[in-house]
Amino acid sequence: WGLFAKKGKVYSIEPEPRLMGSIKKTIERNNLSKTVIPLNIGVSDEIGELDLYTFPGGSSGNIEQGHTEVIQVKTRTIDYIVQKEKINQLDLLKIDVDSIEEKILKGAEQTLKNFKPIIITETNKSPSLIAYLQKMEYTLFDVKGHQVNIQDMPHDIIAIPLAN
């Protein structure tokens, strides 16, 4: 994403310390340190801590995915990050966290209202996630551009804010 952000910044958020090391190396190798800002924290609907279940090559907030280790990570909300980092424009929010997408979006409520970013996210086939995005005045599409309905929910969606 850093290669596409010609005028802006990309915030890469990763709670798993080992994966963050890999992200930082990738940023350095591609000369993206002025464009990509890595944040080694978790994101949720509240400021606090959360159990992160790790396994070789990845991590998840979902205990059901299997794990080899559990680590505690600090969490922040998107609203908190936007305020702390003094972000004054947000065009795109991409979320891939294997189960807590809705919590993250609920922790971004002010940000969604203020900036109306396009959102790319997994749904985990959650009707409440779809209902939340619709409440926040988003139209939902699958990755092929077809409008989403709750009966035939895809795994991944693109949420476009309704025109004011």
C-alpha positions, 0 to 999 in steps of 0.5 A: 500500500505504501507504493500507492500512497504518493501524497499520503501516509500508510499506517501499518498496524500489527500487534505481533512483535515478530511480524512487526519486525518483518514489516519494518524490514520490508519498509526499509528494503523498499525505501518506504520509511517516509510513507509507511508508519508501523505501529506495534499495537493491537486494535479493538473497540476499547483501549486495554489489552487482549490475548493474541494467539500466535502460531508459526507465521501468524497470529489471531485474536481468535482462540479457535484458530489454534495456537502455540503461544499466547501473548498479551498486547496493548490495544487502542481504538482507531479513533484513539490512533487517529487523534494521537497521530493527528490524522486529518484525512483517511481515505481507506481502511483495510482490516484483516484480523480473523474475527474481531473486525466488528470490534475494530469498526466499533472503535472507529465510529467517530473516524467513520463519521468524520472521514467516511473512508472506503473500508475493505474487510472480512465479514466472517459472515457476521450479520451484525457486522453488516448491520453496523456498516449499514447503520454507519451509512455504507453500501456493501459490495463483494470483491466482484462489485455486486451489492451484498445482501445479508442472505448471501454474505461473502467472506470479503466486502468493500464498504462505500460510504453513501453520498451525502 
